[in-house]
Amino acid sequence: MTATEAALEEARLQQHLERDREDLADDERGPAEVGEWERIAQMLATTGGVYDPEADAVVQDQLAADAEAERAQQLQDEQHRQEQEAEAARRSALAPDVLRHALLGTLARTGLLDSLSKDEQAAVGRLPESDPAAALAFNALLDRAYEADTAARAGTAS
């Protein structure tokens, strides 16, 4: 008896011994193990040689599937890392000091900074800390309004 035949017999015996155990009723490992040993025994019977995993198409297919799954996991991990970096950059852009600087820059560019009252200056100073999303939206709206006004003036000047 060859080692393969012995392994097949052992798998069959183990499956036979475990057939009445309730805790293994749904366990598919026994039949799968027997099926795999039968497949290997049949392959060796047809080739008449020594088992070589590199010549076993099933093993090679499984290795290829495992490699593809690993590549997919690596891509997913990389995408997750990029999403985390983008989120960190977005949060950094919402940092109160960054937003305050952006608001003051936009107000200076539009010429409104010097005309703000003390209360308005205080509100601009508090807005990034109290509501960063509102500060970002306000800055974008102010910038768009300024650009639209500049474009309108350029259109009427021509």
N, C-alpha and C positions, 0 to 999 in steps of 0.2 A: 504494500500500500504506500502510495506517495504521500508526501506531506500535505499536498492539496487535498487528496482524498481523505486523509485523516482529519483535516480541518473541516471538511464538508460533513463528515460523519459526526464530529463533535458538535457542530452547529445544529445538525438535525436532532441529535440526542438532547441537547440543551433545550431546543424548541419543544420537543416531546415532553420533557420533564416539567416545563413551565406552562404547558397548555391548560392545566386546571387551576392555576393561580389567578385569583380574582384581581390582585393588584397589577398583574401583567396582561390583563384581558385586552386592553387597547394599545399595548406596546407593539409597535411594528418592527422593532429592531430584530427580533428573532427571524421572522420570515424574510426580512431584507438581507440579513446575514447569510441565511441558507441560500437565497437567490443569488447573492454575490459569489459565494463559493461554488455554486453550480455553474455559474457563468464562467468563472476562472477555470474550473475543471474541464468544461466543454472547450474553452479556448485552447487549453494545453493539449487536450486530446486531438484537436484538429491540427495544431501546429507541431505537436510532438516534441516541443522544446521546453526550455526553462522559461518560467514566467518572467517577463520583462515589462515593467510598468510603462516604459517608453513606447512599447509596441501595443499597449492596451488602449484601444480607442476610447473606451469608457473612462478610464483614468485620465487620459489626455483631455477629453471633453470636460471632465470635472475640474481639472487644473485650470483649463482655459476659462471656465465659468467662475472659478474662484478668483482668478486674476482680474477678470472683468468686474466682478463685484468689488474687489479692492480698489480698482481704478474709479468706479462709480462712487465709492465711499470717499476716496481722496478728493474727487471733484466736489462732492457735497460738502466735505469739510472745508475745502478752499472757498466755496461759495459762502458758507456760514462765516468764515473768517473775514471775507470781504464785506459781508453785511454788517458784521460787528464793527469793522473799521469805519464803514460809512456812517453807522449810528454814532460812533464815538466822534467822528468829524462833525456830524450834525449837532450833537450835544455841545461840542466845543464851540461851534458857531453860535449856539444859543447862550453861551456863557455871558453873564451880565456885563463884564468889562468889554468883551468883544462887541456886544450889541450896543452898549453905550457909546463906544468909539464910532461904530457905524452910523448911529443916529446923529451924533454930533458932526460927523463928516458930511452926511447928507444935508443936514441943516446948514452947514457952512457953505457947501457947494451951491445950495439954492439961494443963499444970501439971507436966510431967515434967522440964523443963529444970533446975530447981533440985535435983532429986533424982538427977541423973546423976553417976556417979563420974568421976574424972579420966580414967580409961581410956575410959569411954563418951564423954565429951566429946571426947577426942582422936580416937576412931573417927568420931564425927559430923563432926569437922573434916576428917578425911582422906577420907571416903567420896565427897564430890563430885568430888575430884580423881582419885581412883583408879578410880572407876566411876560416871560421871555418870548412866547409865541406872538403875543400882541405887539411887542416891540419890533419883532422881525416883520410882521405884517404891516405895521405902521411905517416902518422904514421903506419897505418895498412900495407901498402906496405913495408915499411922499416922493420917492425917486421916480416912479412912473408919472406922477402928476407934473413933476419938474420937466421930465423928458418930453411929455406931451405938449407942455407950454412952450418949451424951446423949439419943438418941431413946428408948432402952430405959428410962432413968431417968424421962424425961418421961411415958412410958406407964404406969409403975408408980406414979408420983406422982398420977395422976388418979383 
